[in-house]
Amino acid sequence: MPRTRLEGRATAGGRVYQAGRDLHLSEVHLHHGGPAGPLAVVEPVLPAGEAVAEVFVGRGVETGAVLAVLDPAVGATGMVVVSSVAGLAGIGKTALARSCAAEAVARGWYPGGAVFVDLNGYAPDPADRVMPAQVFAPMLHALGLRGPVDAAGAGQAAQYHRLLAERAAEGRPVLLVLDNASGIEQTADLLPRSRVHRTLITSRHTLATRGSRTLELGTLAAADARTLVEEQYALLAPDGTGTRDDPEGTERLCRLCGHLPLALHIATALLARDPDRTPGELADELARAHRRLDVLDDGERAVRAAFELSYLRLTPEQALLFRLLPLNPGPHLATDTAARLVDVPEDDAVRLIRELARAHVVERAGPGLWRQHDLMRAYAIELLGRLGDDQAEASNRLLDHYVALAADAVTVLRTGPDHAPRAFHTPEEALDWFDREHPNIQAAISMAATFGDSDGAVRLQEGLIALYAHRRQTTEWEGAARSAERFAREADDVAGRSGALREVALALEAAGRADDTARAAETLLRFQRTVVRRARAAPGSLDCAELLEHALAAVAEGERLLGGRDEPLVRTLRMEVARAVAARRNGGAFEELGVRALREAAEPPPGSGRPQGEALAWAGMALQKLRFAGRIHNSEDDGEGVGLYAAERALAMIPPTTDPEEAESWREVCDVLARYAVESTTGGAEARASDEFTREGWWRTCLPAVARAHEIAVAACARIGDRAAQTDLLTGLADESFASGDYERAVGCRYRLAVAAVAAGDEAGEGEALAGVAHAALLLEHHQEAADAAERAVPLLLGSGLPAVAGRALAALANARHRLGDLAAALEAASRAVSLAHSADDPQGRAAALLVLGLAQRDTGAGADAHRSWAAALALTRALADPSFTARAEIFLISVGFPLADP
């Protein structure tokens, strides 16, 4: 299938495709359902001797203050110690935090681990700000959790704090650097609970964080600012003398940069790139830029002026790369990725990216890795939108790059070094690449999915699947496989979907979850019908052969996973593949789809030659199909239509009338059809407890098939004269219909039960059926019908010794009379219902009657009595172990203005 291509071009003021990293995925894995929010990238803090070097001067007092807090030997106060560093954008908060953290690690203070995470707290869109829920999982990975990460957010939070508690008990302190937080909601749930650990937070605001020492970070002192410029200049231009030759210009340059480290670094890079320019001349240019930006405050103006001057000094090729860098959805960018962004050879990209680093508009994040300061990234995004660059082609090249490398990495992991592709020579190289690019791949998956490139998302997920499978990370393996299945479904890629289902089963097998593995294997087998149908419809013989080969392999894997169980299904699937192969070889058309193809696949085993044997085979096939599918449907495309067809064939073979001896010979067939009908309701309760879409799907798609299965079984039992079985089946269908909201069908079933009860002289059965009619008719707002049915039901039920059922019928009668405006009758019926329910020890029936009684009392002017009735109903419902009934009762009471807090 051809890949979906991104299309579009930014217009002036338009939004960049990946502005602000808004498409990142959290490490909370995709089996929770779609993109889960901004990506939390947790990095280890390297010791000072190993961290990427940058000029860091001044801040001696601040550094000492922070290190004093970070020293584990200090501050044994019994509370968590948090150092909050607050200041303007570009003032050097992150640099100070990184420097102090690296020094603390170098001193050996944190054997339990030290990690850094950018919370992106000042993203323009609040949805892009990283919250604790997105941090727990990657933090657990970074701190070396042994075992799988919990799939649920609450479980991850518990694991996180349990891990910190274990490290504290072991005397192994942990350092957390939470950078760029805008509010305590981003940090509060991440704070350790032990005084052993330390947390360093940076923010542009002073955060009221419990147990913290707040350090307000100001601009650099004039002398420190000049020192920073001089040392940075010496590093970038060792032979330059500009800052020494023009001290006055250097000082003025520092003032115009607002003594902000970010602006000073950029200005110094401009000086180093043009040795003939003096600091004073650059200061003059900055002054002119300042005047253009008078609408900004001093700090913003200084930084923005430095950005503009730096950008204007870039060559067109450098400027284009600078503008396109934010299209990379992840936190950092490799040099080879930069080459694909601007479509140049890697050697040229090395030169371009290094020039951008010299200009201080990107910074080195590691060997061959680069990143942008968030302010610089925002400036690049603004330029990208303003200048209307073609983002689509660059984004497509970027995704193609990640997809190709992921495919190469998968190949070498699965086949070994003997079949290594060009990009990687050994599995170790592929694993190193995955480790380095993991957050970028996660974000690229989200980018691809968001813009409709589901095939690209599948290919990237396959890379992560191979990584997790290689490392036996079963939770991540399963999650990535489920995500791949979803993306493959969106891409209409049946082979990709089947492969993903296979990986789900293998991940569950590796995790030792036998029952889940069996269910996943059954799902994999069921899906092969779709694969075979797609093969039949394939226009080319090669595509057909590939799909059928894939189906055969999947069937073999499913058979292995099930341990030889469900052999009839396996044989059937292999027969379907053989038929498809035969049809292609013979050059026949591929019209064998739908009902005809399914019925061919569903031929039951031959009977004994007697009609009962053949009917039993058809009935057994119906039950087998249902149990295999897991849920009945009214659609023949998924195979369950075969079950209904088989049941109808079995029914058709039973004679319309039978004598007692002949009826007994058909009983086994009827029993199997009855089991088929009863088991067809499987999944109803689960669907009703699920979301609205699932409930609607059950009601529209499954319930009609459930009804048809019951009608077949009822008709079969009628032909052998088994009235008890008919009553049980109709009662089951009425209950399922009522629970699923099909009240019309429920009323119809109850009336049929009433007629049958009259014919059998069963007054109790007639009364119960009519009470059921009353309840369902009320919900249909057929109030007169409900009243009539209830009035007929009550004496029958009382005469049969069923006071509880009679009480509930009276409550329905009261409700109907109230709706019809007959308040006196409603009051009388409700009062009787309360008494009967009380005598029958039926608290739920009594609560329901009290609710209706309160309505009648209120509307007849007895407000105080109504209040007492509703208070009693509320007390009863809260004492019941039925949350659903209690919730419905409370909703009713709220609707009539009853105060729930004052029962």
Secondary structure, DSSP 8 states (H G I E B T S, - for coil): -----------TT---TTGGGTT---SS-GGGSS--SS---EEE---TTTS--------HHHHHHHHHHH-TTS--SSS-EEEEEE--TTSSHHHHHHHHHHHHHHTT--TT-EEEEE--TT-SSGGGS--HHHHHHHHHHHTT-SS---SSHHHHHHHHHHHHHHHHHTT---EEEEES--SGGGTGGGS-SSTTSEEEEEESS----TTEEEEE-----HHHHHHHHHHHHHHH-TT--HHHH-HHHHHHHHHHTTT-HHHHHHHHHHHHH-TTS-HHHHHHHHHHHHHHTTTS-HHHHHHHHHHHHHHHTS-HHHHHHHHHGGGS-SS-EEHHHHHHHHT--HHHHHHHHHHHHHTTSSEEEETTEEE--HHHHHHHHHHHHHHT--HHHHHHHHHHHHHHHHHHHHHHHHH-GGG--SS-SSHHHHHHHHHHHHHHHHHHHHHHHHTT-HHHHHHHHHHHHHHHHHHT-HHHHHHHHHHHHHHHHHTT-HHHHHHHHHHHHHHHHHTT-HHHHHHHHHHHHHHHHHHHHHHHH-SSHHHHHHHHHHHHHHHHHHHHHHTT--HHHHHHHHHHHHHHHHHHHTT--S---HHHHHHHHT------SSHHHHHHHHHHHHHHHHHHHSS--S-GGGSHHHHHHHHHHHHHHS-SS--HHHHHHTHHHHHHHHHHHHHTTTTHHHHHTS-HHHHHHIIIIIHHHHHHHHHHHHHHHHHTT-HHHHHHHHHHHHHHHHHHT-HHHHHHHHHHHHHHHHHHT-HHHHHHHHHHHHHHHHHTT-HHHHHHHHHHHHHHHHHTT-HHHHHHHHHHHHHHHHHTT-HHHHHHHHHHHHHHHHHTT-HHHHHHHHHHHHHHHHHTT-HHHHHHHHHHHHHHHHHSS-HHHHHHHHHHHHHTT--TT--
